[in-house]
Each structure stands twice: as structure tokens, then as C-alpha cells.
């Protein structure tokens, strides 16, 4: 029966407002399967409770006509259509996710730990993901939790569905042994323990068990460190995550305690199976510590520096200097006064940066970083001796991300006339003039000759330094295939295989030698006078332009 027939058959027995409201519900509601004409639902079907209708006018069905058999069906249909599905799990999921806010409150006893052997960045990330899940969810049984592998991949920000590799890493977690709370001299710091005694991956679900002492530290949060999981998942170096956690631990103080450098190495790398290239301070700092600090500074909101104490020529003690989070500086860029913010926005628009990207950059970077990146991008766009830029906005974003402005000639000011031609003193003391007139003339001539040589040497050094900067920019803009071809050409000249250049980590001195070779290959071995004049004109012109 269609709607018009229902209206004609019921117009005389129902009030007008009831009929109109029923028509609206029947017309606007989505099409559903007709229910059987039974006054009550079957016995085995649970009866739903209607949802309160506070915002709409309730139907007046207190005295339904007894002779109309269709009214009961219509009433039941209307009543069932206004009900909402009861699904509390979805609502609870979103509330919990918003409440957690991607933070992990990790007990300081877990932050200060000694792994028995070196852990990969993925193992370190999975450890924190599993511990955080245990902290925020109920166990399936005693000391045992479950987590969906899809949720793990979402936190890791991994697009791959290589579940076999995830299963392999999960099984390796049972071999990780650590000592917790190593800064204390008693308790759990004495013995190694397996963090995850039992792990299993089956049908997209990871089941794992946590050591009872570690599980107790997840709930005992008298002293903890708040970690941003989004920032931590972006770190990629071997020691980046331990450095980030220790820097976050001492963020409120501004610096960590003094560690023997071996003790810091044991916390961020390994306490027993120390790699050969981490046996001495120099190799450990070059291979592991310095790249990790650079990774943390580039990908998180922390600014970490290293301070050392020497005993003669040897480094004995180190500590981490942790500045305030960059969010404070970000606020200065995002909520700066209208004049400063307007200049930054206009400058980025001139570089073809979209407004949506501008808002994000103002939030993620401080005012000084944006100014330096703008100056470097402007210089790079007008650099006629380099490859012309095709997408200026993307280059500007990459400059901020990779901090290319730190080596930019627009920032360093190499080759300015004040450095190349220092003012000489043409007014010597009169008493000295009268005392030694002959010697003074000789010294003046020698000094004039020396100043000339020094000025020319500084100009040549400035040009060579500019060449190296250009080489770094050129190599950064090459495609992987082009870069591989250049590496192959360089390696043909080197007989010792250990000194070959390759993608990734290289031996000390190899990268500098390669840059010098590529600069000579591109510009020539000797610096010409035309190149000096061109460099000077470019530097003087760039220094006269406002940012």
C-alpha cells in the first residue's frame, strides 16, 4: 500500500499532526524490508528500547483506533525506524583514542635501561608500542595482552602489508634482554630480564606477555617521561630513540646528569655486545651518537646538544643539553605580530607555497628557521651557475626539512669584502715613527705585501668553499640513478675498495674526498680570476638584499 492510500484510509480517525508526522517519516526514511504484520516481535528476538526524542514532537498514539489493523503496523514501523544502532564499542574506541592523544607515559625506570645486545630501531619502536598498549588496555589474561597488527602498522606509519617480516620481528622480541633502572644501585638493576617472555602472531593478532616487573612499572608512574609516539616513529638512526627518550626525560631541567661516556653508550647502544666501531669515544661519537642527535633535532620538537668534559686530551664525561620544545618557538611564528607574520606569509607566497602549506609551516617551524629557508631558496632560485629550479615550493619545504640553509652562502656570508680585505692601520704611533723610522718603512712594505697575499688567499678559499656548497646542492638534487652513476665514476679511480663511496654510511674522509673530486670535475682544479669576480659580485649583491 502506498502512502496516499494510507492517508485516505486514516484521515478520519487520526489527528492531522500525527498523520503529517507519519508521512514525513515514511517518505524520508530509507527504504527497508517490510516487517511481518505481527503485533509483537518473536520471543527469541530481544526487544529494543526506543531512543528518546527530545528534539522532535512525540507522536500522540495514546488512543489508537481499534478497527484499523494497519495502524499497529504503521506505529511499529515508525517506532523501529527512529531507533539508532546500539554500538558502544565504536564510540568507546574514538573516545579512548582522543583521550590518549598519541602520548606514552613511560616510567623513568624503563627509560634508564641497558639492553644486552644492540636493538634495531624497529625493535625499539615495537617495544614502546606493545608497552603502551598494555598500559592503556585490559589484559586478556594475567600479564598477557592482544593487539591487532593493523593497529601496529598504523602507529608505525607503515604502508606495507609484509606480515611475514612483522612476524619475524615479533618472534625476535623474545630474545631481548635488558636491565632496568640502571641509574640505581639496587633492585631490578642487578639482573637482565626478558621483556617479552612470550609472543605469538596469528590471524592478524599479536599476543604477547610482559615480564611482571616491567608490567608493574607500567602502572607505577610516580616518575615518568611523556613521549610523543608520532615523533618517535619518525626516527631512523640506531641510537635516535634512546637519545630522544633521555632528552625528553631531562627536558624540564634543561640538561641530563654527567655520565661516563661508556655509561651513555651502554644505555643507548648495548651494554655487553658492544660493536667494534664503538669501542672508543671518537668512533662511537662519529658513528652513532652524532647522527642520532642530528636525527632527533631534525625530526622532533627537541633541540639536543652534547657537552663533554675532558681529562687532558681524552673525553671522560658527557651530558645532554636539552632545550625547550620547539612548540614555544612555533607559537612565536604562528602567533607572531601581524607585521612579522605578514612578511613571512608574503615571502612564502612569492615562492609559490600554497596557503595550506604555509599554515602548517608556521606551526611546525619558528620564525628564524623560516627566514633562513626563505633567504636560501631565493638565493638558489637566482643561482645561474646551478641547475634551474622547477618547483620552488617543494624545494623550500625540503630546505626546511633537511636544513639546507645551514650551509647556504646567503646565511654564512663567506666572501664578503669585510673578511677578504681587512682594514689596515695607516696611522702608526708617532713616537714609534720617530724612534725607528728606518725599520718602520721596511715593516710597512712587508706588511703591504703580506696583506695582498692574505686577501687573495681568502678569496680563493671563499670560492672553493662556495664550490663545495654548490656540489652538495647539486648532489642533493640528483636522482638515485644519476647519483649512482657519479659514484661509479669516482670509484673507478680508487683502488682500495674500503675507500669507495656508496649510498649510506661511509668511512671517515671518503665523503670529503668525493666532494673535492666532484668540485674539481665540475669547475676545474684552479680558481680563475673570472670566477673570483663573479663570486664577489654575487655575494655583494645578495648581502645588499633584504630577507
C-alpha positions in Angstrom: 0.0 0.0 0.0 1.4 3.4 -0.9 1.5 6.5 1.2 -1.6 8.1 -0.4 -3.8 5.1 0.3 -2.7 5.2 4.0 -3.6 8.9 4.2 -7.1 8.4 2.7 -7.9 5.4 4.9 -6.8 7.1 8.1 -7.6 10.8 7.7 -10.9 10.5 9.5 -9.6 8.6 12.5 -6.2 10.2 13.2 -5.3 13.7 14.2 -3.8 15.8 11.4 -0.4 16.3 13.1 0.0 12.6 13.7 -0.7 11.8 10.0 1.7 14.5 8.7 4.5 13.4 11.0 3.9 9.8 9.9 4.1 10.8 6.2 7.3 12.6 6.7 8.9 9.6 8.4 7.6 7.2 5.8 8.9 9.4 2.9 12.3 10.5 4.3 13.3 7.2 5.9 15.5 4.9 3.8 13.8 2.0 2.1 13.7 -1.1 4.3 12.3 -4.6 4.1 8.7 -4.8 5.2 8.2 -6.4 8.5 5.7 -9.1 9.1 2.3 -8.0 10.4 2.8 -9.2 14.0 1.9 -7.1 17.0 5.0 -8.1 18.9 8.4 -9.4 17.9 9.3 -13.1 18.1 10.1 -14.5 21.5 13.8 -15.2 20.7 14.4 -11.6 19.4 15.3 -9.1 22.1 13.0 -6.1 22.1 14.8 -2.8 21.6 14.1 0.3 23.7 13.2 3.3 21.7 15.6 6.2 21.8 14.3 9.4 23.5 13.1 12.1 21.0 13.8 15.3 22.9 14.3 17.5 19.8 11.1 16.3 17.9 7.5 16.3 18.8 6.4 12.8 20.0 3.5 11.0 18.3 0.2 11.1 20.0 -0.8 7.4 19.8 -2.3 7.0 23.3 -5.8 6.1 21.8 -5.3 4.2 18.6 -8.5 3.2 16.7 -9.3 -0.5 17.4 -10.8 -1.1 13.9 -7.7 -0.1 11.9 -5.3 -3.0 11.6 -2.8 -1.1 9.6 -2.2 1.5 12.4 -0.3 -1.0 14.6 1.9 -1.9 11.7 2.5 1.8 10.9 3.2 2.6 14.6 5.7 -0.3 14.8 7.3 0.7 11.6 7.7 4.3 12.7 9.0 3.2 16.1 11.6 0.9 14.6 12.8 3.4 12.0 13.7 6.1 14.6 15.9 3.7 16.6 19.7 4.1 16.3 22.0 1.1 16.3 23.5 0.4 19.7 27.2 0.0 19.1 29.1 1.2 22.2 32.5 -0.2 21.1 32.9 2.3 18.2 32.1 5.3 20.4 34.4 4.0 23.1 37.2 3.5 20.6 37.1 7.1 19.4 36.9 8.5 22.9 39.9 6.5 24.1 41.9 7.4 21.1 41.2 11.1 21.6 42.0 10.8 25.3 45.3 9.1 24.8 46.5 11.7 22.3 49.3 9.6 21.0 51.3 10.0 24.2 53.1 7.3 26.1 53.9 7.8 29.8 57.0 5.7 30.2 58.4 5.1 33.7 61.9 6.5 34.1 63.0 3.1 35.3 62.2 1.8 31.8 63.9 4.8 30.2 67.1 4.2 32.0 67.9 0.7 30.8 70.8 -1.4 29.5 70.0 -3.7 26.5 72.2 -6.8 26.5 72.6 -6.5 22.7 72.1 -3.8 20.1 68.4 -3.3 19.2 67.2 -2.2 15.8 65.0 1.0 15.5 62.0 -1.2 14.6 62.5 -3.4 17.7 62.7 -0.3 19.9 59.5 1.1 18.3 57.7 -2.2 18.7 58.8 -2.4 22.4 57.2 1.0 23.1 54.0 0.2 21.1 53.4 -3.0 23.0 54.2 -1.5 26.4 51.8 1.5 25.6 49.1 -0.9 24.5 49.5 -2.8 27.8 49.3 0.4 29.7 46.0 1.5 28.0 44.1 -1.7 27.6 42.9 -4.6 29.7 44.8 -7.9 29.6 43.2 -10.9 28.1 44.7 -13.0 30.9 47.3 -12.4 33.6 50.3 -10.4 32.2 49.1 -11.1 28.6 47.7 -8.6 26.0 46.4 -8.7 22.4 46.9 -6.1 19.7 45.8 -6.0 16.1 48.7 -5.9 13.6 46.8 -3.3 11.6 47.0 -1.0 14.7 50.7 -1.6 15.0 51.3 -0.7 11.4 49.1 2.4 11.8 51.3 3.6 14.7 54.5 2.7 12.8 53.1 4.7 9.8 53.9 1.8 7.5 52.0 1.3 4.3 53.4 -2.2 3.6 51.5 -5.4 4.4 54.6 -7.5 4.8 53.2 -9.5 7.7 55.9 -12.2 7.4 58.5 -9.6 8.3 56.4 -8.3 11.2 56.0 -11.9 12.5 59.8 -12.4 12.3 60.5 -9.3 14.3 57.8 -10.2 16.8 59.4 -13.6 17.4 62.8 -11.9 17.9 61.3 -9.8 20.7 61.6 -12.9 23.0 65.4 -12.7 22.7 65.6 -9.1 24.0 67.1 -8.9 27.5 67.6 -5.6 29.4 68.4 -4.3 32.8 66.0 -1.6 34.1 66.6 1.3 36.4 70.3 1.2 35.8 70.9 4.5 37.5 70.1 2.9 40.8 72.5 0.5 42.6 69.9 -1.9 43.9 66.7 -3.8 43.0 65.9 -4.7 39.4 69.1 -3.0 38.0 71.2 -6.0 39.0 70.0 -8.7 36.6 69.0 -9.0 33.0 65.4 -9.9 32.2 63.4 -10.8 29.1 60.9 -8.0 28.4 58.5 -10.2 26.4 58.8 -13.9 27.6 56.1 -15.0 25.1 55.0 -13.6 21.8 52.7 -15.0 19.1 51.4 -13.8 15.8 48.2 -15.5 14.5 45.4 -14.3 12.1 46.4 -10.7 12.3 46.6 -10.6 16.1 49.7 -10.2 18.2 49.6 -11.9 21.6 52.4 -11.1 24.0 53.3 -11.5 27.6 55.2 -8.9 29.6 57.7 -9.6 32.4 56.0 -9.0 35.8 58.5 -6.3 36.9 58.1 -4.4 33.7 54.3 -4.7 33.9 54.5 -3.3 37.4 56.4 -0.3 36.2 53.7 0.5 33.6 51.2 1.2 36.4 53.6 2.7 39.0 54.0 6.2 37.4 55.5 8.1 40.3 58.3 9.3 38.0 57.7 9.0 34.2 58.6 10.6 30.9 55.9 11.7 28.4 56.9 10.6 24.9 55.2 11.6 21.6 54.7 8.4 19.7 54.3 10.3 16.4 57.7 11.9 16.7 59.3 8.7 17.9 58.0 6.7 14.9 59.8 9.1 12.5 63.3 8.4 14.0 65.5 6.1 12.0 69.1 6.0 13.4 70.4 3.3 15.7 70.5 5.4 18.9 67.9 8.0 18.0 65.1 6.6 20.1 67.1 6.2 23.3 68.6 9.7 22.9 65.1 11.1 22.3 63.8 9.4 25.5 66.7 10.5 27.6 66.4 14.1 26.3 62.7 14.1 27.0 63.4 12.7 30.5 65.5 15.8 31.3 63.5 18.3 29.3 62.2 20.2 32.4 65.7 20.5 33.9 67.5 21.5 30.7 70.3 19.0 30.9 71.0 15.5 32.0 73.4 14.4 34.7 77.0 13.8 33.8 77.6 10.3 32.5 80.8 8.5 31.8 80.7 8.2 28.0 80.8 4.4 28.4 77.7 4.5 30.6 75.8 6.6 28.0 76.9 4.2 25.3 75.6 1.2 27.3 72.2 2.9 27.6 71.7 4.0 24.0 73.6 1.1 22.2 74.5 -2.1 24.1 76.0 -2.9 27.5 77.7 -6.3 26.7 77.9 -6.9 22.9 79.5 -3.5 22.0 80.3 -3.1 18.3 84.0 -2.7 17.3 83.4 0.7 16.0 82.0 1.9 19.3 84.9 0.8 21.5 86.5 4.3 21.6 84.8 7.7 22.1 85.8 9.1 18.7 84.3 6.2 16.7 81.2 5.9 18.9 80.5 9.7 18.6 81.1 9.7 14.9 79.2 6.5 14.0 76.3 6.5 16.5 75.9 9.5 18.8 76.3 12.5 16.5 74.0 11.1 13.7 71.4 10.2 16.4 71.4 13.7 17.9 71.1 15.2 14.4 68.2 12.9 13.6 66.4 13.9 16.8 66.9 17.6 16.1 65.7 17.3 12.6 62.6 15.2 13.2 61.3 16.1 16.6 60.4 19.2 18.6 63.5 18.9 20.8 66.8 20.6 20.4 69.6 18.4 21.8 73.3 19.3 22.2 76.2 17.3 23.6 78.6 18.7 26.3 81.8 16.9 27.1 84.4 17.0 29.9 88.0 16.2 29.0 90.8 14.8 31.1 93.7 16.1 29.1 93.1 15.1 25.5 90.6 12.4 26.3 86.8 12.7 26.8 85.7 11.3 30.1 82.2 12.6 30.9 79.3 13.7 28.7 75.8 15.1 29.2 72.9 16.0 27.0 71.8 19.7 26.9 68.0 19.7 26.1 66.3 23.0 25.3 62.7 23.7 25.5 60.4 22.2 22.9 60.1 23.9 19.6 56.4 24.4 20.2 57.3 27.6 22.1 59.2 28.9 19.1 56.4 27.6 16.8 54.0 29.8 18.7 56.1 32.8 18.0 55.9 32.1 14.3 52.3 31.2 14.2 51.1 33.8 16.7 53.6 36.5 15.8 52.6 40.1 15.4 50.8 40.9 12.2 53.8 42.7 10.6 56.3 39.8 11.1 53.7 37.1 10.2 52.6 39.1 7.1 56.2 39.4 5.9 56.7 35.6 6.3 53.4 34.7 4.6 54.0 37.1 1.7 57.6 35.8 1.2 56.4 32.2 1.1 53.6 33.1 -1.3 56.2 34.6 -3.6 57.9 31.2 -3.6 54.6 29.6 -4.8 53.9 27.9 -1.5 50.1 27.1 -1.1 48.3 28.7 1.8 47.5 25.3 3.4 51.2 24.5 3.4 52.0 28.0 4.8 49.8 27.4 7.8 51.5 24.1 8.5 55.0 25.6 8.2 54.1 28.4 10.5 53.0 25.8 13.1 56.0 23.5 12.7 58.9 25.9 12.4 60.0 29.0 14.2 60.4 32.5 12.7 64.2 32.3 12.4 64.1 29.0 10.5 61.6 30.3 8.1 63.6 33.4 7.4 66.8 31.4 6.7 65.0 29.0 4.5 63.4 31.8 2.5 66.7 33.5 2.0 68.3 30.3 0.9 65.5 29.5 -1.5 65.7 33.0 -3.0 69.4 32.6 -3.5 69.0 29.1 -5.0 66.4 30.4 -7.5 68.7 33.1 -8.7 71.8 31.0 -8.8 72.6 30.9 -12.6 75.6 28.6 -12.1 73.3 25.8 -10.8 70.5 23.8 -12.3 67.3 26.0 -12.6 64.6 25.2 -10.1 61.4 23.7 -11.5 59.3 23.5 -8.3 60.2 26.3 -5.9 57.6 25.4 -3.3 58.8 21.8 -2.9 62.5 23.0 -2.7 61.5 25.4 0.0 59.9 22.6 2.0 62.9 20.3 1.5 65.2 23.1 2.7 63.3 23.4 5.9 63.1 19.6 6.4 66.8 18.9 5.6 68.2 22.3 7.0 70.0 23.1 3.8 70.1 26.7 4.9 72.8 25.9 7.4 75.4 25.7 4.6 73.9 28.4 2.4 76.1 31.3 1.3 73.1 33.5 1.9 73.5 32.8 5.6 77.2 32.2 6.1 78.3 35.3 4.3 81.5 33.8 3.0 83.4 36.1 0.7 82.2 39.5 1.9 84.5 42.4 1.4 85.0 43.0 5.1 86.5 39.5 5.5 88.6 39.5 2.3 90.0 42.9 2.7 90.6 43.7 6.4 91.3 47.4 7.1 95.0 48.1 7.7 96.3 50.7 10.2 97.7 53.5 8.1 98.3 55.8 11.1 101.1 54.3 13.2 102.1 55.8 16.5 104.2 59.0 16.1 106.6 58.0 18.9 107.3 54.7 17.3 107.8 56.5 14.0 110.4 58.8 15.5 112.1 56.1 17.4 112.7 53.7 14.5 112.0 55.4 11.1 114.1 53.0 9.0 112.6 49.8 10.4 109.1 51.2 10.1 109.4 51.7 6.4 110.6 48.2 5.9 107.9 46.7 8.0 105.3 48.7 6.1 106.3 47.4 2.8 106.4 43.8 4.1 103.0 44.3 5.7 101.5 45.6 2.5 102.8 42.6 0.5 101.5 40.2 3.2 98.0 41.8 3.3 97.8 41.4 -0.5 98.7 37.7 -0.4 96.3 37.1 2.5 93.4 38.9 0.7 94.0 36.8 -2.5 94.2 33.6 -0.4 90.9 34.4 1.3 89.2 35.0 -2.0 90.4 31.6 -3.3 89.3 29.9 -0.1 85.9 31.6 -0.4 85.4 30.4 -4.0 86.5 26.8 -3.0 84.1 26.9 -0.1 81.3 28.1 -2.4 82.2 25.3 -4.8 81.7 22.7 -2.0 78.3 24.2 -1.1 77.2 24.1 -4.8 78.4 20.5 -5.0 76.3 19.5 -2.0 73.2 21.2 -3.5 73.8 19.6 -6.9 74.2 16.1 -5.5 71.1 16.5 -3.3 69.1 17.3 -6.4 70.3 14.4 -8.5 68.1 11.3 -9.0 69.2 8.0 -7.5 70.2 6.7 -10.9 72.3 9.8 -11.7 73.9 9.7 -8.2 74.8 6.0 -8.7 76.5 6.8 -12.0 78.6 9.6 -10.4 79.6 7.2 -7.6 80.7 4.6 -10.1 82.8 7.1 -12.0 84.5 8.1 -8.7 85.1 4.6 -7.5 86.9 3.6 -10.8 89.8 5.9 -9.7 90.1 4.3 -6.2 91.9 1.0 -6.0 91.2 0.4 -2.3 87.6 -0.9 -2.0 87.1 0.3 1.5 87.6 3.9 0.3 84.8 3.6 -2.3 81.8 6.0 -2.0 78.4 4.3 -1.5 74.9 5.2 -0.6 74.5 5.4 3.2 77.3 5.3 5.7 80.9 5.8 4.5 84.3 5.8 6.2 85.7 9.0 7.6 87.2 11.2 4.9 85.6 9.4 2.0 82.7 11.9 1.6 85.0 14.9 1.8 87.4 13.4 -0.8 84.4 12.7 -3.1 83.1 16.3 -2.7 86.5 17.7 -3.6 86.8 15.4 -6.6 83.4 16.3 -7.9 84.1 20.1 -7.4 87.3 19.8 -9.4 85.4 17.8 -12.1 82.7 20.4 -12.3 84.6 23.6 -12.0 88.2 22.7 -12.6 91.2 22.4 -10.4 92.4 26.0 -10.4 90.3 29.0 -9.4 90.3 31.6 -12.2 90.1 35.4 -11.7 86.8 35.5 -13.6 85.3 33.1 -11.1 86.6 35.2 -8.2 85.0 38.3 -9.7 81.7 36.5 -10.4 81.6 35.2 -6.8 82.4 38.6 -5.3 79.6 40.3 -7.3 77.1 37.6 -6.4 77.9 37.8 -2.7 77.9 41.6 -2.5 74.6 41.7 -4.4 73.0 39.1 -2.2 74.2 40.8 1.0 72.5 44.1 -0.1 69.1 42.5 -0.5 66.7 42.3 2.5 65.4 39.0 3.6 
